[in-house]
Amino acid sequence: MVLGTPWRNLTYIKIETDSGLVGIGEARVLGKTHTVSEYLKDVERHFIGHDPFDIEALYRRLTLLDFGKPGEVVYTGLALVELAYWDIIGKYCNLPIYKLMGGKVKDKIPAYANGWYTVERSPQQFSEAALNVIEKGYIGMKFDPFGNGDLEMDREEFFKSIDLIEAVSSTVGHKAQIMLEMHGRFAPHQAREIAKAVEKFNPAWLEEPTRPGDIPALKSVRNHTSLPIATGERLYGANEFREVWTSQSVDIIQPDITQTGGILEAKKISSTAESYSIMVAPHNVGGAISTSAAVTLVSTLRNGKIVEHFNDFADPHVKKVADNYPEVIDGYFELSEKPGWGIEINEDFIKDNPPEKYKNITLDPGLNMFENPNWAQRGQSR
């Protein structure tokens, strides 16, 4: 089942068992919703007819037995099934997932807002939007002020971006942390210049300052700034994090549970990060299930930092899919004590809010941030 939004679709899978238990998984896939859905049809033999408790065997079947090297599509399909399996396991054991993954380290999990700056790129509008985030009680907010910059920006755009950052920083003061999203768009020289210019604003981190997976470029930025660096949302599976660990270039790792093979794989990645004194702040642009999974993961980590959240600002209708949506209250998520994810979805609502289609192929609106100067508005009506 696919829920449409103006800029990203959310895909849901429902897996039924012969005992009557039902598990729900969820993922967001940019540009490949149709592909992932068709892929799951191709590999039903790997998860239908198997014991949902055997998560490791599921991982092995989907990433090894078909021989080809798995990438974004395979790991996203795996995550959809894996999250549904965990829902089944939790319901069978009558326990919340966190109790099955080592238990909790904390009761309340910090949250930061994203998707709040769907406004014109002016200091005044960014300031007003940031104030709205504060009024909702958030203790952190992330934004990308860099327009459609790619590799480098012209001087006008560079200084305009710095003005936007200054407007947000002066508005929030010490009431919330700001995180600067760079979406892996910049060449090292431009990323270094940005890092130097924003040090005075003391951001919590610089996110994906260079292309994902380009470790030499990331090290170049690391060597020229004392600001924390975050990355990892576009690394799929634990193997793709291998070079990150020894590069000494990253302070916060951001695995996307729904695109890196599920919550158990994300837990393994996070545990490795702890060995290198790296914090974990999972990337999360999904709905009820993926948000619950991110909250669950961070609650079980000794090096858990904070959880990202969109749906209070962009596409609030996403929250209507679930009957027990994990809400941010005074800047924090609270752990659910319900079995599994503790969430039931409204299938009729999903059907009533479909994605765009062409010849029965699901279309993905996407952001096109490399060319569209208004991508950050995310198709929101204002």
Beta strands, then each sheet from edge to edge (+ up, - down):
strand 1: 2-3
strand 2: 10-16
strand 3: 22-28
strand 4: 108-113
strand 5: 140-143
strand 6: 177-181
strand 7: 205-207
strand 8: 229-231
strand 9: 252-253
strand 10: 279-280
strand 11: 307-309
strand 12: 332-334
strand 13: 357-358
strand 14: 361-362
sheet 1: 1+ 2- 3+
sheet 2: 11+ 4+ 12-
sheet 3: 5+ 6+ 7+ 8+ 9+ 10+
sheet 4: 13+ 14-
end
